[in-house]
Amino acid sequence: MLEGILGNATAEKVLLYLEVYGEGYARAIAATFDDLPVNMVQKQLERLEAGGVLVSQLKGRTRLFVWNPRFAFLDQLRALLQKALSTLSESDRRRYFTRRTRPRRTGKPL
């Protein structure tokens, strides 16, 4: 969808993930999209950080990436990503962008 503008499909998936969740790290992003190797996600995160789109910080041993609020075109980029998310099918949106954020009750079956 946006890979022609962003350079490749991995960059598109990384940015869509960050648009939905606000923050992320390489292993979680790769796990969300089943076909992505972690090293490709890491390279894209590093490239986006070098370009000033993202910033990172260490939380424990995990490098967490978030939007860089000083990036000049942040609002326009996020608007473009929102438009791209709105064109995704409901099944793709459910498949990739719904994750549990609270713990499961003890004894509750999966």
Residue frames as a rotation matrix with the C-alpha (Angstrom) as fourth column:
MET 1
0.572 0.821 0.000 0.00
0.821 -0.572 0.000 0.00
0.000 0.000 -1.000 0.00
LEU 2
0.963 -0.235 -0.135 2.57
-0.212 -0.964 0.163 2.64
-0.169 -0.128 -0.977 1.11
GLU 3
0.473 -0.842 0.260 5.73
0.516 0.504 0.693 0.69
-0.714 -0.193 0.673 0.36
GLY 4
0.305 -0.342 0.889 6.38
0.884 -0.246 -0.398 2.74
0.355 0.907 0.228 -2.77
ILE 5
0.683 -0.003 0.731 6.47
-0.123 -0.986 0.111 5.91
0.720 -0.166 -0.674 -0.70
LEU 6
0.833 -0.272 0.482 8.20
-0.521 -0.088 0.849 4.51
-0.189 -0.958 -0.215 2.38
GLY 7
-0.111 -0.963 -0.245 10.78
-0.993 0.096 0.072 2.39
-0.046 0.251 -0.967 0.58
ASN 8
-0.754 -0.110 -0.648 9.67
-0.245 0.962 0.122 -1.14
0.610 0.250 -0.752 1.42
ALA 9
0.201 0.930 -0.308 6.94
-0.052 0.324 0.944 -3.23
0.978 -0.174 0.114 3.03
THR 10
-0.088 -0.294 -0.952 8.85
0.891 0.405 -0.207 -3.69
0.446 -0.866 0.226 6.28
ALA 11
-0.965 -0.260 0.015 9.05
0.235 -0.893 -0.383 0.07
0.113 -0.366 0.924 6.88
GLU 12
-0.394 0.900 0.186 5.32
-0.460 -0.368 0.808 0.31
0.796 0.233 0.559 6.18
LYS 13
0.313 0.528 -0.789 4.50
0.366 0.700 0.613 -2.41
0.876 -0.481 0.026 8.71
VAL 14
-0.487 -0.569 -0.663 6.79
0.845 -0.113 -0.523 -0.89
0.222 -0.814 0.536 11.36
LEU 15
-0.971 0.099 0.218 5.19
-0.119 -0.989 -0.082 2.54
0.208 -0.106 0.972 10.98
LEU 16
-0.084 0.991 -0.106 1.65
-0.341 0.071 0.937 1.15
0.936 0.114 0.332 10.97
TYR 17
0.091 0.038 -0.995 2.43
0.750 0.655 0.093 -0.77
0.655 -0.755 0.031 14.15
LEU 18
-0.770 -0.472 -0.429 3.75
0.638 -0.565 -0.524 2.37
0.005 -0.677 0.736 15.83
GLU 19
-0.737 0.578 0.350 0.73
-0.369 -0.778 0.508 4.36
0.567 0.245 0.787 14.68
VAL 20
0.229 0.876 -0.425 -1.64
-0.032 0.443 0.896 1.87
0.973 -0.191 0.130 16.29
TYR 21
0.516 -0.033 -0.856 0.28
0.742 0.517 0.427 1.15
0.428 -0.855 0.291 19.50
GLY 22
0.960 -0.086 0.265 2.31
-0.165 -0.941 0.294 4.34
0.224 -0.326 -0.918 19.97
GLU 23
0.125 -0.952 0.280 5.50
-0.968 -0.055 0.243 2.49
-0.216 -0.302 -0.929 20.90
GLY 24
0.977 0.212 -0.034 7.17
-0.215 0.954 -0.210 -0.80
-0.012 0.212 0.977 20.16
TYR 25
0.020 -0.981 0.193 10.29
-0.711 0.122 0.692 -2.89
-0.703 -0.152 -0.695 20.05
ALA 26
-0.443 -0.309 -0.841 11.66
-0.894 0.221 0.389 -5.08
0.065 0.925 -0.375 17.29
ARG 27
-1.000 0.007 -0.005 10.62
0.008 0.997 -0.080 -8.50
0.004 -0.080 -0.997 18.58
ALA 28
-0.368 0.928 -0.060 7.03
0.219 0.023 -0.976 -7.43
-0.904 -0.372 -0.211 19.28
ILE 29
0.076 0.360 -0.930 6.68
-0.787 -0.550 -0.278 -5.85
-0.612 0.753 0.242 15.84
ALA 30
-0.663 -0.399 -0.633 8.11
-0.715 0.589 0.378 -8.94
0.222 0.703 -0.676 14.13
ALA 31
-0.921 0.351 0.170 5.80
0.226 0.836 -0.499 -11.20
-0.317 -0.421 -0.850 16.14
THR 32
-0.140 0.913 -0.383 2.77
-0.263 -0.407 -0.874 -9.16
-0.955 -0.021 0.297 15.07
PHE 33
0.527 0.205 -0.825 3.52
-0.843 0.005 -0.537 -9.72
-0.106 0.979 0.176 11.40
ASP 34
0.766 -0.111 0.634 4.26
-0.122 0.942 0.313 -13.43
-0.632 -0.317 0.707 11.10
ASP 35
0.813 -0.388 0.434 6.43
0.577 0.441 -0.687 -13.16
0.075 0.809 0.583 7.99
LEU 36
0.721 -0.536 0.439 8.92
-0.358 -0.831 -0.426 -10.56
0.593 0.150 -0.791 9.28
PRO 37
0.230 -0.734 -0.639 12.38
0.776 0.534 -0.335 -11.52
0.587 -0.418 0.693 10.56
VAL 38
0.723 0.049 -0.689 13.48
0.601 -0.535 0.594 -9.57
-0.339 -0.844 -0.416 13.64
ASN 39
-0.291 -0.935 -0.203 16.70
0.670 -0.351 0.654 -8.37
-0.683 0.054 0.729 12.00
MET 40
-0.477 0.194 0.857 14.76
0.742 -0.433 0.512 -6.69
0.470 0.880 0.062 9.15
VAL 41
0.660 0.751 0.004 12.57
0.592 -0.523 0.614 -4.90
0.463 -0.403 -0.790 11.69
GLN 42
0.432 -0.590 -0.682 15.65
0.646 -0.326 0.691 -3.80
-0.629 -0.739 0.240 13.64
LYS 43
-0.592 -0.692 0.413 17.24
0.774 -0.345 0.531 -2.39
-0.225 0.634 0.740 10.49
GLN 44
-0.094 0.647 0.757 14.12
0.632 -0.548 0.547 -0.39
0.769 0.530 -0.357 9.67
LEU 45
0.812 0.373 -0.449 13.83
0.579 -0.417 0.701 0.92
0.074 -0.829 -0.554 13.23
GLU 46
0.013 -0.903 -0.429 17.48
0.692 -0.302 0.656 2.00
-0.722 -0.305 0.621 13.14
ARG 47
-0.625 -0.207 0.753 16.98
0.756 -0.401 0.517 3.64
0.195 0.892 0.407 9.72
LEU 48
0.318 0.847 0.425 13.89
0.581 -0.529 0.619 5.52
0.749 0.050 -0.660 10.91
GLU 49
0.720 -0.149 -0.677 15.69
0.596 -0.366 0.714 6.62
-0.354 -0.918 -0.175 14.06
ALA 50
-0.391 -0.920 0.009 18.68
0.748 -0.312 0.586 7.83
-0.537 0.236 0.810 12.02
GLY 51
-0.514 0.276 0.812 16.24
0.653 -0.488 0.579 9.79
0.557 0.828 0.070 9.83
GLY 52
-0.981 0.049 0.188 14.74
-0.155 -0.779 -0.607 11.48
0.117 -0.625 0.772 12.87
VAL 53
-0.208 0.965 -0.160 11.28
-0.378 0.072 0.923 9.91
0.902 0.253 0.350 12.56
LEU 54
0.743 0.413 -0.527 11.66
0.235 0.577 0.783 7.83
0.627 -0.705 0.331 15.73
VAL 55
-0.089 -0.766 0.637 13.55
-0.832 -0.295 -0.470 8.06
0.548 -0.572 -0.611 18.99
SER 56
0.390 0.179 -0.903 14.45
0.164 0.952 0.260 5.19
0.906 -0.250 0.341 21.29
GLN 57
0.016 -0.411 0.911 15.25
-0.941 -0.314 -0.125 4.56
0.338 -0.856 -0.392 24.90
LEU 58
-0.610 -0.286 -0.740 16.30
-0.061 0.947 -0.316 1.54
0.790 -0.147 -0.595 26.89
LYS 59
0.298 0.648 0.701 13.80
-0.918 -0.008 0.397 0.04
0.263 -0.761 0.593 29.31
GLY 60
0.656 -0.240 0.715 15.74
-0.219 0.847 0.484 -2.68
-0.722 -0.475 0.503 31.04
ARG 61
-0.455 -0.824 0.338 17.42
0.101 0.329 0.939 -4.56
-0.885 0.461 -0.066 28.21
THR 62
0.049 0.591 0.805 14.78
0.942 0.241 -0.235 -3.66
-0.333 0.770 -0.545 25.63
ARG 63
-0.919 -0.303 -0.253 15.14
0.182 -0.894 0.408 -0.75
-0.350 0.329 0.877 23.21
LEU 64
0.003 1.000 0.030 11.72
0.797 0.016 -0.603 0.87
-0.604 0.025 -0.797 22.94
PHE 65
-0.884 -0.278 0.376 10.94
0.465 -0.613 0.639 3.08
0.053 0.739 0.671 19.92
VAL 66
0.117 0.902 -0.416 8.43
0.708 -0.369 -0.602 5.96
-0.697 -0.224 -0.681 19.90
TRP 67
0.577 0.162 0.800 7.57
0.730 -0.542 -0.417 8.85
0.366 0.825 -0.431 17.57
ASN 68
-0.580 -0.766 -0.278 10.01
0.812 -0.571 -0.120 11.75
-0.066 -0.295 0.953 17.62
PRO 69
0.400 0.838 -0.370 7.87
0.782 -0.523 -0.340 14.78
-0.478 -0.153 -0.865 18.56
ARG 70
0.066 -0.467 -0.882 10.46
-0.143 -0.879 0.455 17.08
-0.988 0.096 -0.124 16.92
PHE 71
-0.617 -0.241 0.749 10.16
0.637 0.406 0.655 15.44
-0.462 0.882 -0.097 13.49
ALA 72
-0.852 0.176 -0.494 9.00
-0.292 -0.941 0.169 18.22
-0.435 0.288 0.853 11.15
PHE 73
-0.507 0.657 -0.558 6.49
-0.711 0.048 0.702 16.11
0.488 0.752 0.443 9.20
LEU 74
-0.992 0.073 0.103 5.16
-0.010 0.770 -0.638 13.96
-0.126 -0.634 -0.763 12.05
ASP 75
-0.290 0.955 -0.070 1.55
-0.327 -0.167 -0.930 15.14
-0.900 -0.246 0.361 11.78
GLN 76
0.152 0.316 -0.936 1.48
-0.981 -0.066 -0.182 14.61
-0.119 0.946 0.300 8.02
LEU 77
-0.698 -0.469 -0.542 3.09
-0.531 0.846 -0.049 11.16
0.481 0.253 -0.839 8.28
ARG 78
-0.897 0.391 0.207 0.66
0.049 0.553 -0.832 10.06
-0.440 -0.735 -0.515 10.97
ALA 79
-0.009 0.915 -0.404 -2.29
-0.638 -0.316 -0.702 11.36
-0.770 0.251 0.587 8.92
LEU 80
-0.106 -0.122 -0.987 -1.06
-0.939 0.339 0.059 9.31
0.327 0.933 -0.150 5.96
LEU 81
-0.937 -0.277 -0.214 -0.74
-0.185 0.911 -0.368 6.23
0.297 -0.306 -0.905 8.17
GLN 82
-0.567 0.809 0.152 -4.24
-0.195 0.048 -0.980 6.78
-0.800 -0.585 0.131 9.56
LYS 83
0.164 0.595 -0.787 -5.57
-0.932 -0.167 -0.321 6.92
-0.323 0.786 0.527 6.00
ALA 84
-0.455 -0.415 -0.788 -3.73
-0.671 0.741 -0.003 3.69
0.585 0.527 -0.616 5.19
LEU 85
-0.979 0.116 0.166 -5.16
-0.051 0.651 -0.758 2.01
-0.195 -0.750 -0.631 8.30
SER 86
-0.217 0.969 -0.121 -8.66
-0.539 -0.222 -0.813 3.04
-0.814 -0.111 0.570 7.28
THR 87
0.148 0.250 -0.957 -8.26
-0.979 0.173 -0.107 1.19
0.138 0.953 0.270 3.97
LEU 88
-0.880 -0.473 -0.044 -7.26
-0.456 0.867 -0.198 -2.10
0.132 -0.154 -0.979 5.63
SER 89
-0.104 0.852 -0.514 -9.88
-0.170 0.494 0.853 -4.80
0.980 0.176 0.093 5.65
GLU 90
0.486 0.391 0.781 -11.54
-0.812 -0.128 0.569 -5.56
0.323 -0.911 0.256 8.98
SER 91
0.975 -0.137 -0.174 -9.97
0.174 0.959 0.223 -9.04
0.137 -0.248 0.959 9.04
ASP 92
0.130 -0.983 0.133 -6.45
0.565 -0.037 -0.824 -7.61
0.815 0.183 0.551 8.56
ARG 93
-0.057 -0.090 0.994 -7.06
-0.548 -0.830 -0.107 -4.97
0.835 -0.551 -0.002 11.21
ARG 94
0.795 0.409 0.448 -8.24
-0.599 0.410 0.688 -7.62
0.097 -0.815 0.571 13.67
ARG 95
0.840 -0.485 -0.242 -5.40
0.423 0.866 -0.268 -9.98
0.339 0.123 0.933 12.73
TYR 96
-0.037 -0.980 0.196 -2.55
0.651 -0.173 -0.739 -7.51
0.758 0.100 0.644 13.13
PHE 97
-0.625 -0.290 0.725 -3.72
-0.083 -0.898 -0.431 -4.73
0.776 -0.330 0.537 15.39
THR 98
0.562 0.685 0.464 -5.58
-0.599 -0.050 0.799 -6.25
0.571 -0.727 0.382 18.31
ARG 99
-0.370 -0.681 -0.632 -3.56
0.131 0.635 -0.761 -7.47
0.920 -0.364 -0.146 21.23
ARG 100
0.583 0.528 -0.618 -4.41
0.639 0.171 0.750 -8.21
0.502 -0.832 -0.238 24.80
THR 101
-0.114 -0.617 0.779 -3.36
-0.151 -0.764 -0.627 -5.43
0.982 -0.189 -0.006 27.10
ARG 102
0.094 0.140 0.986 -4.54
-0.986 -0.126 0.112 -6.86
0.140 -0.982 0.126 30.37
PRO 103
-0.850 -0.517 0.104 -3.80
-0.527 0.837 -0.149 -10.19
-0.010 -0.182 -0.983 32.01
ARG 104
-0.195 0.754 -0.627 -6.08
-0.289 0.567 0.771 -13.19
0.937 0.332 0.108 31.66
ARG 105
0.349 0.426 0.835 -8.06
-0.920 -0.015 0.392 -14.17
0.180 -0.904 0.387 34.76
THR 106
-0.706 -0.634 0.315 -6.54
-0.697 0.701 -0.149 -17.13
-0.126 -0.325 -0.937 36.62
GLY 107
-0.599 0.414 0.685 -8.16
0.103 0.888 -0.448 -20.38
-0.794 -0.198 -0.575 35.54
LYS 108
0.374 0.751 -0.544 -9.93
-0.506 -0.327 -0.798 -18.87
-0.777 0.574 0.258 32.52
PRO 109
0.246 -0.281 0.928 -9.67
0.598 0.797 0.083 -21.21
-0.763 0.535 0.364 29.51
LEU 110
-0.704 -0.531 -0.471 -7.90
-0.104 -0.579 0.808 -20.01
-0.702 0.618 0.353 26.41
